[in-house]
Amino acid sequence: MRATHRHVVHLALAAALTGLAGCSDGTSGADAGVSGVSAGAEAPASAETETEAKAKAKAFDPPAKFGTAIPLPVDEDVKDWGFALDGPTLYHRTSEALDAYDTHSGRKLWSSPLGRKDWYTGKEGVPSDDQTIPPVFARQDGKTGVLFAYADHTKGAGTERDRTDVYLRSVDADSGKVSWTVRLPAPKGATVSDLEPAVIGAEGGTAAVRVLTGTDDSGRDGGQSATTYAVDLKSHQVTWQKDGFAGEVLDSGVVIGARLGDEATFQVIDGWHAQQGDLALAGLALTDGSPRWKEEGRSSVEVERVGGGFFVAGSLRDSRTGERVPSSPDGSFVHCFHDQRSVVVCDTKETARGIDAQSRKVLWTISQDHPSRQKPEVHNAYHGAVYATADADGVILDARTGKDRGLWDGASTYVINEYAAVGIDMNVYPATG
């Protein structure tokens, strides 16, 4: 997963909100725990369990008011890979651990240490890795697992070569105990990059994992290729492996990404590039890795997840077919948000637009040249509400009509659900109304 243009915009927004806040009242995976054996689990850091915290949480669906920011601890010396919300709990992934926090109080509920020896080869120092790789949730047998992938570098001794292995791990969302860890097969004809692997999604009992690779011994600078895996979450077996394919998004049973040629290069912000135009935007079936669709002859591929049957690659597209949605707005840097119900909201510099997720018809449009309304900048959408800003005002729009519902102040909605909004800076704003 990459640090997208939206990620950069939210970094700037977080800095602005931080300034306003001062004036406001308001065990290593190499062996232990592999193939379903629990290991490396640490007792919850708090006396209050996650189940007890959930019982106290109050939901507002969708939220329209938020409390004072609760800054969660951020260690500048530890690599931050990103976070995700599930109910009233925030799960934060770093290079050292997976941590769970109560979004109402900011209390740490538990910490599950990774325990790996080295997360990069060290051949050229600490890698410059600005990927955003939030953990992914998978529900099975009434329980929720928090999934993430990681690399573990082992230095060879004697005639043994240095080795970097990639692992997929599931941690129980309630207790923080490691449920299982599985080592993935090595990429064919390539070495694992120093850039962290990513779980790009999980659906129907299968997770998709993307590993960046290099064609030489260094595996540096984002690698020149990638390998994508599908892993059965019950048997913990790899069901298929595609070398030369960089999966970026899993949606509606389709793994969407870039089919790579020999001269491909990867950039964290802008995705994949090739001067000869030998890239293809492609979708593979999650079930067996078979081709669903492809668009060849591309010199770049940059994919962003939307959900609900959609993704963005230059414009809003259908995940099942790869085709452009005709109602998608034109313009550079298109960002779209599925409200997890029935509307996709797309935003460009020139236009904000609501699109019906079923019919694909335009519900409303606010453009820069609108005679009576100022074009808002959309930050997120959730359950019928669109969270945006217009100049200095935070405004909530109705997702189906585009009309103003009301103003909101002080909260960053980089990630949002019925319990809280969270800024990219890990400031949590509990929902209050």
C-alpha positions as a Markdown table, in Angstrom:
| # | Residue | x | y | z |
|---|---|---|---|---|
| 1 | Met | 0.0 | 0.0 | 0.0 |
| 2 | Arg | 1.3 | 3.4 | -0.8 |
| 3 | Ala | 1.4 | 6.9 | 0.6 |
| 4 | Thr | -1.2 | 8.4 | -1.8 |
| 5 | His | -1.9 | 12.0 | -2.7 |
| 6 | Arg | -4.8 | 11.9 | -0.3 |
| 7 | His | -2.3 | 10.9 | 2.4 |
| 8 | Val | -0.2 | 13.9 | 1.7 |
| 9 | Val | -3.2 | 16.2 | 1.8 |
| 10 | His | -4.2 | 14.9 | 5.2 |
| 11 | Leu | -0.7 | 15.4 | 6.6 |
| 12 | Ala | -1.1 | 19.1 | 5.7 |
| 13 | Leu | -4.6 | 19.1 | 7.3 |
| 14 | Ala | -3.4 | 17.5 | 10.4 |
| 15 | Ala | -0.7 | 20.2 | 10.8 |
| 16 | Ala | -3.4 | 22.9 | 10.5 |
| 17 | Leu | -5.6 | 21.2 | 13.0 |
| 18 | Thr | -2.7 | 20.8 | 15.5 |
| 19 | Gly | -2.3 | 24.6 | 15.3 |
| 20 | Leu | -6.0 | 25.1 | 16.0 |
| 21 | Ala | -6.0 | 22.7 | 18.9 |
| 22 | Gly | -4.0 | 25.0 | 21.0 |
| 23 | Cys | -6.7 | 27.6 | 20.8 |
| 24 | Ser | -9.6 | 25.2 | 21.3 |
| 25 | Asp | -11.6 | 24.2 | 24.4 |
| 26 | Gly | -12.6 | 21.8 | 23.4 |
| 27 | Thr | 8.5 | -14.0 | 19.0 |
| 28 | Ser | 10.2 | -13.8 | 15.6 |
| 29 | Gly | 8.1 | -15.1 | 12.8 |
| 30 | Ala | 11.1 | -17.1 | 11.5 |
| 31 | Asp | 10.1 | -20.2 | 13.5 |
| 32 | Ala | 7.8 | -19.5 | 16.4 |
| 33 | Gly | 4.0 | -19.4 | 15.8 |
| 34 | Val | 4.3 | -20.5 | 12.2 |
| 35 | Ser | 1.4 | -22.5 | 10.6 |
| 36 | Gly | -1.2 | -22.0 | 13.3 |
| 37 | Val | 0.8 | -22.3 | 16.5 |
| 38 | Ser | 0.1 | -19.3 | 18.9 |
| 39 | Ala | 3.3 | -17.6 | 20.0 |
| 40 | Gly | 4.6 | -14.2 | 20.9 |
| 41 | Ala | 1.3 | -13.2 | 22.6 |
| 42 | Glu | 1.5 | -10.5 | 25.3 |
| 43 | Ala | -1.1 | -10.0 | 28.0 |
| 44 | Pro | -3.2 | -6.9 | 27.6 |
| 45 | Ala | -1.5 | -3.7 | 28.8 |
| 46 | Ser | -4.6 | -2.5 | 30.6 |
| 47 | Ala | -6.8 | -4.0 | 33.3 |
| 48 | Glu | -9.8 | -3.2 | 31.1 |
| 49 | Thr | -10.3 | -5.7 | 28.4 |
| 50 | Glu | -11.4 | -4.8 | 24.9 |
| 51 | Thr | -14.7 | -6.4 | 25.4 |
| 52 | Glu | -15.4 | -4.2 | 28.4 |
| 53 | Ala | -14.3 | -1.1 | 26.5 |
| 54 | Lys | -16.7 | -2.0 | 23.7 |
| 55 | Ala | -19.6 | -2.3 | 26.1 |
| 56 | Lys | -19.0 | 1.3 | 27.3 |
| 57 | Ala | -18.7 | 2.8 | 23.8 |
| 58 | Lys | -21.5 | 4.8 | 22.4 |
| 59 | Ala | -22.2 | 4.9 | 18.7 |
| 60 | Phe | -23.5 | 7.8 | 16.6 |
| 61 | Asp | -24.4 | 6.7 | 13.1 |
| 62 | Pro | -23.2 | 8.7 | 11.3 |
| 63 | Pro | -21.4 | 11.1 | 13.7 |
| 64 | Ala | -21.9 | 14.8 | 13.4 |
| 65 | Lys | -20.2 | 16.1 | 16.5 |
| 66 | Phe | -16.8 | 15.2 | 18.0 |
| 67 | Gly | -15.0 | 15.6 | 21.3 |
| 68 | Thr | -11.7 | 17.1 | 22.1 |
| 69 | Ala | -8.7 | 15.4 | 20.4 |
| 70 | Ile | -7.0 | 12.6 | 22.2 |
| 71 | Pro | -3.4 | 12.3 | 21.0 |
| 72 | Leu | -2.3 | 8.6 | 20.9 |
| 73 | Pro | 1.4 | 8.0 | 21.6 |
| 74 | Val | 3.6 | 8.2 | 18.5 |
| 75 | Asp | 7.3 | 7.1 | 18.9 |
| 76 | Glu | 9.3 | 9.0 | 16.3 |
| 77 | Asp | 12.1 | 6.3 | 16.6 |
| 78 | Val | 9.7 | 3.5 | 15.6 |
| 79 | Lys | 8.5 | 3.1 | 12.0 |
| 80 | Asp | 4.7 | 3.8 | 11.7 |
| 81 | Trp | 2.9 | 1.6 | 9.1 |
| 82 | Gly | -0.7 | 2.9 | 9.7 |
| 83 | Phe | -3.9 | 2.2 | 11.5 |
| 84 | Ala | -7.5 | 1.1 | 11.0 |
| 85 | Leu | -10.7 | 1.3 | 13.0 |
| 86 | Asp | -13.0 | -1.6 | 13.9 |
| 87 | Gly | -15.9 | -0.7 | 16.2 |
| 88 | Pro | -14.6 | 1.5 | 19.1 |
| 89 | Thr | -11.0 | 0.2 | 18.8 |
| 90 | Leu | -8.1 | 1.6 | 16.8 |
| 91 | Tyr | -5.4 | -0.9 | 15.7 |
| 92 | His | -2.0 | 0.6 | 15.0 |
| 93 | Arg | 0.8 | -1.2 | 13.2 |
| 94 | Thr | 4.4 | -0.3 | 13.7 |
| 95 | Ser | 7.7 | -2.0 | 12.9 |
| 96 | Glu | 7.8 | -3.3 | 16.4 |
| 97 | Ala | 4.2 | -4.3 | 17.4 |
| 98 | Leu | 0.5 | -4.2 | 16.7 |
| 99 | Asp | -1.3 | -2.0 | 19.4 |
| 100 | Ala | -5.0 | -1.6 | 20.2 |
| 101 | Tyr | -6.5 | 1.5 | 21.7 |
| 102 | Asp | -9.9 | 2.5 | 23.0 |
| 103 | Thr | -11.1 | 5.4 | 20.9 |
| 104 | His | -13.3 | 6.8 | 23.7 |
| 105 | Ser | -10.5 | 7.2 | 26.3 |
| 106 | Gly | -7.3 | 6.7 | 24.3 |
| 107 | Arg | -6.3 | 3.9 | 26.6 |
| 108 | Lys | -4.0 | 1.2 | 25.2 |
| 109 | Leu | -5.9 | -2.1 | 25.5 |
| 110 | Trp | -3.0 | -4.4 | 24.5 |
| 111 | Ser | 0.2 | -4.7 | 22.6 |
| 112 | Ser | 1.3 | -7.6 | 20.5 |
| 113 | Pro | 5.1 | -7.4 | 19.9 |
| 114 | Leu | 6.4 | -8.5 | 16.6 |
| 115 | Gly | 9.7 | -9.9 | 17.9 |
| 116 | Arg | 11.4 | -10.1 | 14.5 |
| 117 | Lys | 15.2 | -9.8 | 14.4 |
| 118 | Asp | 15.6 | -7.3 | 11.5 |
| 119 | Trp | 13.0 | -5.8 | 9.2 |
| 120 | Tyr | 15.5 | -4.8 | 6.5 |
| 121 | Thr | 18.9 | -6.0 | 5.2 |
| 122 | Gly | 20.8 | -2.9 | 6.4 |
| 123 | Lys | 23.0 | -3.0 | 3.2 |
| 124 | Glu | 22.3 | 0.7 | 2.6 |
| 125 | Gly | 21.1 | 1.9 | 5.9 |
| 126 | Val | 17.5 | 2.3 | 7.1 |
| 127 | Pro | 15.2 | 2.2 | 4.0 |
| 128 | Ser | 13.2 | 5.3 | 3.2 |
| 129 | Asp | 9.8 | 3.6 | 3.3 |
| 130 | Asp | 6.8 | 5.9 | 3.3 |
| 131 | Gln | 4.2 | 3.3 | 2.6 |
| 132 | Thr | 0.9 | 3.4 | 4.4 |
| 133 | Ile | 0.0 | -0.2 | 5.3 |
| 134 | Pro | -2.9 | -0.3 | 7.7 |
| 135 | Pro | -3.9 | -3.7 | 9.3 |
| 136 | Val | -6.7 | -5.6 | 7.7 |
| 137 | Phe | -9.6 | -7.4 | 9.4 |
| 138 | Ala | -10.9 | -10.9 | 8.7 |
| 139 | Arg | -13.9 | -12.4 | 10.5 |
| 140 | Gln | -14.1 | -16.2 | 10.9 |
| 141 | Asp | -16.0 | -18.4 | 13.3 |
| 142 | Gly | -17.3 | -15.5 | 15.2 |
| 143 | Lys | -13.9 | -14.0 | 15.9 |
| 144 | Thr | -12.0 | -11.1 | 14.3 |
| 145 | Gly | -8.4 | -11.5 | 13.2 |
| 146 | Val | -6.2 | -8.5 | 12.6 |
| 147 | Leu | -3.9 | -9.3 | 9.7 |
| 148 | Phe | -0.6 | -7.9 | 8.6 |
| 149 | Ala | 2.5 | -9.0 | 6.7 |
| 150 | Tyr | 6.1 | -8.5 | 7.6 |
| 151 | Ala | 9.6 | -9.3 | 6.5 |
| 152 | Asp | 12.3 | -10.8 | 8.6 |
| 153 | His | 15.9 | -10.7 | 7.5 |
| 154 | Thr | 18.4 | -13.3 | 8.6 |
| 155 | Lys | 22.1 | -12.9 | 8.0 |
| 156 | Gly | 23.8 | -15.9 | 6.6 |
| 157 | Ala | 26.7 | -17.7 | 8.3 |
| 158 | Gly | 29.5 | -19.6 | 6.7 |
| 159 | Thr | 28.4 | -20.6 | 3.2 |
| 160 | Glu | 24.7 | -19.8 | 4.0 |
| 161 | Arg | 23.4 | -16.8 | 2.1 |
| 162 | Asp | 21.5 | -13.9 | 3.7 |
| 163 | Arg | 17.8 | -14.5 | 3.6 |
| 164 | Thr | 14.7 | -12.4 | 3.9 |
| 165 | Asp | 11.4 | -14.2 | 4.6 |
| 166 | Val | 7.9 | -12.8 | 4.4 |
| 167 | Tyr | 5.2 | -13.8 | 6.9 |
| 168 | Leu | 1.5 | -13.3 | 7.2 |
| 169 | Arg | 0.2 | -13.1 | 10.8 |
| 170 | Ser | -3.2 | -13.0 | 12.4 |
| 171 | Val | -3.7 | -11.5 | 15.9 |
| 172 | Asp | -6.9 | -11.9 | 17.9 |
| 173 | Ala | -8.7 | -8.5 | 17.9 |
| 174 | Asp | -10.0 | -9.0 | 21.4 |
| 175 | Ser | -7.1 | -10.4 | 23.3 |
| 176 | Gly | -4.0 | -9.3 | 21.3 |
| 177 | Lys | -2.8 | -12.9 | 21.2 |
| 178 | Val | -1.1 | -14.2 | 18.1 |
| 179 | Ser | -3.5 | -16.7 | 16.4 |
| 180 | Trp | -1.1 | -17.9 | 13.8 |
| 181 | Thr | 1.8 | -17.0 | 11.6 |
| 182 | Val | 2.6 | -18.5 | 8.2 |
| 183 | Arg | 5.8 | -18.1 | 6.1 |
| 184 | Leu | 5.1 | -17.3 | 2.4 |
| 185 | Pro | 7.0 | -19.0 | -0.4 |
| 186 | Ala | 10.0 | -17.1 | -1.8 |
| 187 | Pro | 9.4 | -15.0 | -5.0 |
| 188 | Lys | 10.8 | -16.8 | -8.1 |
| 189 | Gly | 13.9 | -15.2 | -9.6 |
| 190 | Ala | 13.9 | -12.2 | -7.3 |
| 191 | Thr | 14.8 | -11.1 | -3.8 |
| 192 | Val | 12.5 | -9.6 | -1.3 |
| 193 | Ser | 12.8 | -5.8 | -1.1 |
| 194 | Asp | 13.6 | -3.8 | 2.0 |
| 195 | Leu | 10.2 | -2.1 | 1.6 |
| 196 | Glu | 7.6 | -3.7 | 3.9 |
| 197 | Pro | 5.1 | -6.2 | 2.4 |
| 198 | Ala | 1.4 | -5.5 | 2.6 |
| 199 | Val | -1.9 | -7.3 | 3.2 |
| 200 | Ile | -4.0 | -5.5 | 0.6 |
| 201 | Gly | -7.3 | -7.0 | 1.7 |
| 202 | Ala | -9.3 | -10.1 | 2.9 |
| 203 | Glu | -12.6 | -11.4 | 1.6 |
| 204 | Gly | -14.4 | -14.7 | 1.9 |
| 205 | Gly | -11.8 | -16.4 | 4.0 |
| 206 | Thr | -8.9 | -15.4 | 1.7 |
| 207 | Ala | -6.2 | -12.7 | 2.2 |
| 208 | Ala | -4.2 | -11.1 | -0.6 |
| 209 | Val | -0.6 | -10.1 | 0.1 |
| 210 | Arg | 1.8 | -8.1 | -2.0 |
| 211 | Val | 5.5 | -8.3 | -1.7 |
| 212 | Leu | 7.9 | -5.9 | -3.4 |
| 213 | Thr | 11.0 | -7.5 | -4.9 |
| 214 | Gly | 14.2 | -6.7 | -6.6 |
| 215 | Thr | 15.9 | -8.4 | -9.5 |
| 216 | Asp | 19.4 | -8.1 | -8.0 |
| 217 | Asp | 20.9 | -8.9 | -4.6 |
| 218 | Ser | 20.1 | -5.5 | -3.1 |
| 219 | Gly | 16.3 | -5.6 | -3.3 |
| 220 | Arg | 16.5 | -1.8 | -2.7 |
| 221 | Asp | 14.7 | 1.3 | -3.8 |
| 222 | Gly | 11.2 | -0.3 | -3.9 |
| 223 | Gly | 12.4 | -3.2 | -6.0 |
| 224 | Gln | 11.9 | -3.6 | -9.7 |
| 225 | Ser | 9.0 | -6.1 | -9.5 |
| 226 | Ala | 6.5 | -7.7 | -7.1 |
| 227 | Thr | 4.9 | -10.9 | -6.2 |
| 228 | Thr | 1.2 | -11.3 | -5.0 |
| 229 | Tyr | -0.1 | -14.2 | -3.0 |
| 230 | Ala | -3.6 | -15.4 | -2.0 |
| 231 | Val | -3.7 | -17.2 | 1.4 |
| 232 | Asp | -6.5 | -19.3 | 2.7 |
| 233 | Leu | -7.2 | -18.1 | 6.2 |
| 234 | Lys | -8.5 | -21.4 | 7.5 |
| 235 | Ser | -5.8 | -23.7 | 6.2 |
| 236 | His | -3.1 | -21.0 | 6.2 |
| 237 | Gln | -2.0 | -22.3 | 2.8 |
| 238 | Val | -1.0 | -20.2 | -0.2 |
| 239 | Thr | -3.6 | -20.9 | -2.9 |
| 240 | Trp | -1.9 | -19.0 | -5.7 |
| 241 | Gln | 1.2 | -16.9 | -6.3 |
| 242 | Lys | 1.7 | -14.4 | -9.2 |
| 243 | Asp | 5.3 | -13.2 | -9.7 |
| 244 | Gly | 5.5 | -10.0 | -11.8 |
| 245 | Phe | 2.1 | -8.8 | -10.5 |
| 246 | Ala | 1.8 | -6.0 | -7.9 |
| 247 | Gly | -1.6 | -6.3 | -6.3 |
| 248 | Glu | -2.7 | -2.9 | -4.8 |
| 249 | Val | -6.4 | -3.3 | -4.0 |
| 250 | Leu | -8.8 | -6.2 | -3.2 |
| 251 | Asp | -12.4 | -5.5 | -3.9 |
| 252 | Ser | -15.4 | -7.6 | -4.9 |
| 253 | Gly | -13.4 | -10.7 | -5.3 |
| 254 | Val | -10.9 | -9.1 | -7.7 |
| 255 | Val | -7.2 | -8.4 | -6.9 |
| 256 | Ile | -6.4 | -5.2 | -8.8 |
| 257 | Gly | -2.9 | -4.0 | -9.6 |
| 258 | Ala | -0.1 | -3.8 | -12.1 |
| 259 | Arg | 1.2 | -6.5 | -14.3 |
| 260 | Leu | 4.9 | -5.6 | -14.6 |
| 261 | Gly | 7.4 | -5.7 | -17.4 |
| 262 | Asp | 11.2 | -5.9 | -17.2 |
| 263 | Glu | 11.8 | -2.2 | -16.8 |
| 264 | Ala | 9.2 | -1.4 | -14.2 |
| 265 | Thr | 10.1 | 0.9 | -11.2 |
| 266 | Phe | 8.1 | 1.7 | -8.1 |
| 267 | Gln | 7.5 | 5.0 | -6.4 |
| 268 | Val | 5.7 | 5.2 | -3.1 |
| 269 | Ile | 3.6 | 8.2 | -4.0 |
| 270 | Asp | 3.0 | 7.6 | -7.7 |
| 271 | Gly | 2.9 | 3.8 | -8.0 |
| 272 | Trp | 4.5 | 1.9 | -11.0 |
| 273 | His | 6.2 | 3.3 | -14.0 |
| 274 | Ala | 7.8 | 2.0 | -17.2 |
| 275 | Gln | 9.2 | 4.0 | -20.1 |
| 276 | Gln | 8.4 | 1.4 | -22.7 |
| 277 | Gly | 4.7 | 1.3 | -21.8 |
| 278 | Asp | 4.9 | -2.3 | -21.0 |
| 279 | Leu | 2.7 | -2.1 | -17.8 |
| 280 | Ala | -0.9 | -3.4 | -17.6 |
| 281 | Leu | -3.6 | -2.4 | -15.2 |
| 282 | Ala | -5.2 | -5.8 | -14.4 |
| 283 | Gly | -7.6 | -7.6 | -12.2 |
| 284 | Leu | -7.2 | -11.2 | -11.1 |
| 285 | Ala | -9.8 | -13.5 | -9.5 |
| 286 | Leu | -9.2 | -13.9 | -5.8 |
| 287 | Thr | -10.3 | -17.5 | -5.9 |
| 288 | Asp | -7.6 | -18.8 | -8.3 |
| 289 | Gly | -5.6 | -15.9 | -9.7 |
| 290 | Ser | -7.1 | -16.2 | -13.2 |
| 291 | Pro | -7.3 | -13.0 | -15.3 |
| 292 | Arg | -10.6 | -11.1 | -15.0 |
| 293 | Trp | -9.6 | -8.1 | -17.1 |
| 294 | Lys | -6.6 | -6.1 | -18.2 |
| 295 | Glu | -5.7 | -2.8 | -19.9 |
| 296 | Glu | -2.3 | -3.0 | -21.6 |
| 297 | Gly | 0.1 | -0.4 | -23.0 |
| 298 | Arg | 0.4 | 1.8 | -19.9 |
| 299 | Ser | 3.5 | 3.7 | -18.9 |
| 300 | Ser | 2.2 | 4.1 | -15.3 |
| 301 | Val | -0.2 | 2.4 | -12.9 |
| 302 | Glu | -1.5 | 4.0 | -9.7 |
| 303 | Val | -4.4 | 2.4 | -7.9 |
| 304 | Glu | -6.4 | 3.6 | -4.9 |
| 305 | Arg | -9.0 | 1.6 | -3.0 |
| 306 | Val | -12.6 | 2.9 | -2.9 |
| 307 | Gly | -14.6 | -0.2 | -1.9 |
| 308 | Gly | -18.2 | -1.1 | -2.7 |
| 309 | Gly | -17.2 | -2.4 | -6.2 |
| 310 | Phe | -15.0 | 0.5 | -7.2 |
| 311 | Phe | -11.4 | 1.6 | -7.3 |
| 312 | Val | -9.6 | 4.7 | -8.7 |
| 313 | Ala | -6.9 | 4.5 | -11.4 |
| 314 | Gly | -7.0 | 8.0 | -13.1 |
| 315 | Ser | -10.8 | 7.9 | -12.7 |
| 316 | Leu | -13.4 | 5.9 | -10.9 |
| 317 | Arg | -13.6 | 2.4 | -12.2 |
| 318 | Asp | -15.6 | -0.8 | -11.8 |
| 319 | Ser | -13.6 | -3.4 | -9.8 |
| 320 | Arg | -15.3 | -6.3 | -11.6 |
| 321 | Thr | -14.6 | -5.1 | -15.1 |
| 322 | Gly | -11.9 | -2.5 | -14.9 |
| 323 | Glu | -14.0 | -0.2 | -17.0 |
| 324 | Arg | -14.3 | 3.5 | -16.3 |
| 325 | Val | -17.5 | 4.6 | -14.6 |
| 326 | Pro | -19.0 | 7.1 | -17.1 |
| 327 | Ser | -20.3 | 9.4 | -14.3 |
| 328 | Ser | -16.8 | 9.8 | -12.8 |
| 329 | Pro | -15.6 | 13.4 | -12.8 |
| 330 | Asp | -12.6 | 14.3 | -15.0 |
| 331 | Gly | -9.5 | 16.0 | -13.7 |
| 332 | Ser | -6.2 | 15.3 | -12.0 |
| 333 | Phe | -5.9 | 13.6 | -8.7 |
| 334 | Val | -9.4 | 12.1 | -8.4 |
| 335 | His | -10.2 | 10.8 | -4.9 |
| 336 | Cys | -13.3 | 8.8 | -4.3 |
| 337 | Phe | -15.0 | 7.5 | -1.1 |
| 338 | His | -17.7 | 4.9 | -0.7 |
| 339 | Asp | -20.0 | 5.7 | 2.2 |
| 340 | Gln | -20.3 | 1.9 | 3.0 |
| 341 | Arg | -24.0 | 2.1 | 2.0 |
| 342 | Ser | -25.1 | 3.4 | -1.3 |
| 343 | Val | -23.1 | 6.4 | -2.5 |
| 344 | Val | -19.7 | 7.0 | -3.9 |
| 345 | Val | -18.4 | 10.6 | -3.6 |
| 346 | Cys | -15.6 | 11.7 | -5.9 |
| 347 | Asp | -13.6 | 14.9 | -5.6 |
| 348 | Thr | -11.2 | 16.7 | -7.9 |
| 349 | Lys | -9.8 | 20.2 | -7.8 |
| 350 | Glu | -12.7 | 21.3 | -10.0 |
| 351 | Thr | -15.7 | 19.1 | -8.9 |
| 352 | Ala | -17.3 | 17.3 | -6.0 |
| 353 | Arg | -19.8 | 14.7 | -7.1 |
| 354 | Gly | -22.1 | 12.1 | -5.6 |
| 355 | Ile | -22.8 | 8.9 | -7.6 |
| 356 | Asp | -25.3 | 6.2 | -6.9 |
| 357 | Ala | -23.4 | 3.0 | -6.3 |
| 358 | Gln | -26.0 | 0.8 | -7.9 |
| 359 | Ser | -27.2 | 2.7 | -11.0 |
| 360 | Arg | -24.0 | 4.7 | -11.4 |
| 361 | Lys | -26.1 | 7.8 | -12.0 |
| 362 | Val | -25.0 | 11.2 | -10.9 |
| 363 | Leu | -26.9 | 12.3 | -7.7 |
| 364 | Trp | -25.4 | 15.8 | -7.4 |
| 365 | Thr | -22.5 | 17.9 | -8.5 |
| 366 | Ile | -20.8 | 21.0 | -7.0 |
| 367 | Ser | -18.3 | 22.6 | -9.3 |
| 368 | Gln | -15.9 | 25.5 | -9.0 |
| 369 | Asp | -18.2 | 27.6 | -11.2 |
| 370 | His | -21.4 | 26.8 | -9.2 |
| 371 | Pro | -23.5 | 30.1 | -9.1 |
| 372 | Ser | -24.5 | 29.8 | -5.4 |
| 373 | Arg | -22.3 | 27.2 | -3.7 |
| 374 | Gln | -18.6 | 27.0 | -2.9 |
| 375 | Lys | -17.0 | 23.8 | -4.1 |
| 376 | Pro | -16.0 | 21.8 | -1.0 |
| 377 | Glu | -12.9 | 19.6 | -0.5 |
| 378 | Val | -14.1 | 16.1 | 0.4 |
| 379 | His | -12.1 | 14.2 | 3.1 |
| 380 | Asn | -14.3 | 11.2 | 3.7 |
| 381 | Ala | -17.8 | 9.7 | 3.6 |
| 382 | Tyr | -19.6 | 7.4 | 6.0 |
| 383 | His | -23.2 | 6.1 | 6.2 |
| 384 | Gly | -24.9 | 8.8 | 4.3 |
| 385 | Ala | -22.7 | 11.7 | 5.4 |
| 386 | Val | -19.9 | 13.4 | 3.5 |
| 387 | Tyr | -17.2 | 15.1 | 5.5 |
| 388 | Ala | -15.7 | 18.1 | 3.7 |
| 389 | Thr | -14.2 | 21.6 | 4.2 |
| 390 | Ala | -15.1 | 24.9 | 2.5 |
| 391 | Asp | -12.5 | 27.5 | 3.3 |
| 392 | Ala | -12.1 | 27.3 | 7.1 |
| 393 | Asp | -15.5 | 25.6 | 7.7 |
| 394 | Gly | -15.9 | 21.9 | 8.2 |
| 395 | Val | -19.2 | 20.9 | 6.6 |
| 396 | Ile | -21.2 | 17.7 | 6.5 |
| 397 | Leu | -23.1 | 17.1 | 3.3 |
| 398 | Asp | -26.0 | 14.6 | 2.7 |
| 399 | Ala | -24.4 | 11.9 | 0.5 |
| 400 | Arg | -27.5 | 11.4 | -1.6 |
| 401 | Thr | -28.5 | 15.1 | -2.1 |
| 402 | Gly | -25.3 | 17.0 | -1.7 |
| 403 | Lys | -27.1 | 19.5 | 0.6 |
| 404 | Asp | -25.5 | 20.9 | 3.7 |
| 405 | Arg | -26.4 | 19.0 | 6.9 |
| 406 | Gly | -24.5 | 21.2 | 9.2 |
| 407 | Leu | -21.0 | 22.3 | 10.3 |
| 408 | Trp | -18.4 | 20.4 | 12.3 |
| 409 | Asp | -15.3 | 21.8 | 13.9 |
| 410 | Gly | -11.9 | 20.6 | 14.9 |
| 411 | Ala | -11.8 | 16.9 | 13.9 |
| 412 | Ser | -9.8 | 15.3 | 11.1 |
| 413 | Thr | -11.7 | 12.5 | 9.3 |
| 414 | Tyr | -8.9 | 10.7 | 7.6 |
| 415 | Val | -10.5 | 7.5 | 9.1 |
| 416 | Ile | -14.0 | 7.5 | 10.5 |
| 417 | Asn | -16.8 | 5.3 | 11.9 |
| 418 | Glu | -19.7 | 5.6 | 14.2 |
| 419 | Tyr | -17.4 | 5.8 | 17.3 |
| 420 | Ala | -14.6 | 8.2 | 16.3 |
| 421 | Ala | -12.8 | 10.1 | 13.7 |
| 422 | Val | -9.0 | 9.8 | 13.5 |
| 423 | Gly | -6.5 | 12.2 | 11.9 |
| 424 | Ile | -3.4 | 10.9 | 10.1 |
| 425 | Asp | -1.4 | 12.2 | 13.0 |
| 426 | Met | -3.1 | 9.7 | 15.3 |
| 427 | Asn | -5.3 | 12.2 | 17.1 |
| 428 | Val | -8.6 | 10.6 | 18.0 |
| 429 | Tyr | -11.8 | 12.6 | 18.1 |
| 430 | Pro | -14.5 | 10.6 | 19.9 |
| 431 | Ala | -18.0 | 10.9 | 18.4 |
| 432 | Thr | -20.3 | 12.8 | 20.7 |
| 433 | Gly | -23.4 | 13.3 | 18.6 |
